[in-house]
């Protein structure tokens, strides 16, 4: 049995741990993962300066962790108590009362609210809304002959979709996404976390007063009867999972289609292998590269190393998907990748997320058939950060096209599923219930609870 504290090729500057931060890692994460494999399926890393963790880089080992929540629970509070409040990774990893950071019966209750509410989104209506939103965005730059498809398309489309799904006013939606992006990029994350929570409080207050056919209203009406704190953090989770990773999935997919010779011939021949490109991206460059941290209850021997109690065990979806043990597997149509995680905490929105990405890619390729990268693919710049795989920009050129301007719509106008199919726990006709009684009080309330009460005037 070896110890993660003394790797064979230690880096004194990082206390023997490979850093997952900085421009070097962002530019070539595959080189870091390859070096980490020398330690075996689990390797010591540094998520941010002074933040140690153990990264699971082997596919089988990742499945073993993800499918064993009793040994690898998600609650980070013992670890969090030892972290400085201004740690840049804290907003991404701190405890929130949502289904990502809970286990057992509490997790099942919170997850049911998400899955049942998502079930009320009609996929046909969703597809139509993505198409309309894509047309509206493309019309803004199609006549120019050039665009940054990240800033002008891939980033805006998920935001606009969430404005509809949440019935969210545009200004509030803009603030939400800026705060979420700053958390991912670790830019003043403590303030970004406060702003994100404040925005969600405002949204919940709005939906308590005027419920509608949207995700927050359906979640409020769910028989699980979430209190406001739980509702806020379920919405934070959905927003985080549905905007930043989704924009990266769209942008990384378009980059692959334009840069990889395997797809270039198909594109020039008029065929758009979008589904194959998505499979490839989800295997090789998943939009969330490293995440799904768990925290062993006690010191545990796993995959030949000793994992300390309450120290983060982070899954590298990117490294596990590219485990040399999987070499030679057919990836087109193969959905055995870990980009959506696995086990009880697997992403509940993977079908809507894939639909949004595929429609977004189809629409841009159809509208601009001779689109090409404006710079060589190896000159594209990737944003630093341990968690995501994200470009800073995706500049393209194309023959200008005259596209009629598309009218903007007010968020929340779309009725996703006015008569939803009843589920086991969601009544078909109710969209809102009175505010539930608060949960039993603990001796010490978390900081975001006080903020929520203050912003509601209590």
Secondary structure, DSSP 8 states (H G I E B T S, - for coil): -EETTS-SS--GGGTT-EE--SHHHHH-HHHHHHHHGGG-SEEEEEEETTEEEEEE--HHHHHHHHT-TTTS----HHHHTTS-TT-TTHHHHS--SSTTS--HHHHHHHHHHHHHHHTTS-HHHHHHHHHHHHHHHHHHHTTTSEEETIIIIIHHHHHHHHHHHTT--HHHHHHHHHHHHHHHHTSSHHHHHHHHHHHHHHHHHHHHHS--SSHHHHHHHSTT---HHHHHHHHHHHHHHHTHHHHHHHHHHHHHHHH-HHHHHHHHTT---HHHHHHHHHHHS-SB-EEEEEE-SS-EEETTEEE-TTSEEEEEHHHHHT-GGGTT---TT----STT--GGGS-TTHHHHHHHHHHHHHHHHHH-TT-EESS-GGG--B---SSB--BS--EEE-------------TT-S-S-TT----SS--SS-------------SS--HHHHHHHHHTT-
